[in-house]
Amino acid sequence: MAMALVSPTGDLVTVNASFCVMVGYDADVLQTMHIRDITHPDDVQNSLELMQSLGRPAA
């Protein structure tokens, strides 16, 4: 199962080997990247909005 730990700001903190295979980058490289760097351009805005909403209380 591919997994990545992403910081509240969107930085990739920790990734496992399956995640590396899935996205085609080594762990060292991924840990210098932001989630938007591996997100399809059509999905970046939605992903960033979802990340921002994680810190807000539910309405």
PyMOL commands that set and color helices and strands:
alter all, ss='L'
color gray80, all
select helices_A, chain A and resi 17-23+27-30+35-38+41-53
alter helices_A, ss='H'
color red, helices_A
select strands_A, chain A and resi 4-6+12-15
alter strands_A, ss='S'
color yellow, strands_A
deselect
rebuild
show_as cartoon
